[in-house]
Amino acid sequence: MSSLVIALVSVMVILGAMVGLVNGFTGPQAQIGETVKRSSGLYGEITRTELSSLTVSVISAGATVDWSVGNIGQTQLRVFTDWDVVIVYQDSAGAGLQVQYLTYTTNASPSAGEWTVTGVYRDAGTLTAEVFNPGIVDPGEEFIIRAQLSPSIATPTTNSVTLAVENGVTVSDQFVN
């Protein structure tokens, strides 16, 4: 009888160990599957996102840059706080090349070192307002980025501006002041 109790306990220990091994193996496999699913979804979003630089204007004696960009892809762009704007330019103070990573602000008049989206439009060239999903850049819509620089841009110089949206897709353009 005591042999039977020992055998039963041994079988229960072995079964418990097997259950632990199976759970230890399937848990990471499920996490890997979930990661692959998320990655392929993000890849699909990235491949459907496309931006086009329309115009770049330098105003306010070289201190302000207005940049019109079009969403020519198939995805909405909505999280402005997750966007990055970088401007590389020759400064008017004679210090040479400036690389400014600008900070997003909701203020319509950004301070030095900041940028904002001044508006989302059906046509930024004529400032024709958007009518669908206000504040979200839907496919086919355009938006204007206003960046404030200090020191200002020297003349005559060739400079560049780059935008990266929330999913990592970028657009760049060169402009002359």
Number of C-alpha atoms within 10 A of each C-alpha: 6 7 8 9 10 11 12 12 12 12 12 12 12 12 12 12 12 12 12 11 11 11 12 11 11 11 10 11 12 11 11 12 11 11 12 12 12 12 12 11 11 14 13 12 16 17 12 14 21 16 20 16 18 15 16 21 14 18 14 9 12 19 18 21 24 19 23 24 22 25 20 16 19 15 18 17 19 15 13 17 13 12 18 18 22 18 20 17 25 22 22 19 11 10 9 11 13 17 14 16 15 18 18 19 17 13 12 12 14 20 16 16 16 21 28 24 21 19 21 26 26 20 16 21 13 8 14 13 16 20 10 12 11 12 17 18 24 23 18 16 22 27 26 23 18 23 29 22 23 17 18 22 28 20 13 10 13 14 19 16 21 16 21 16 19 16 15 14 16 17 17 16 16 15 16 15 18
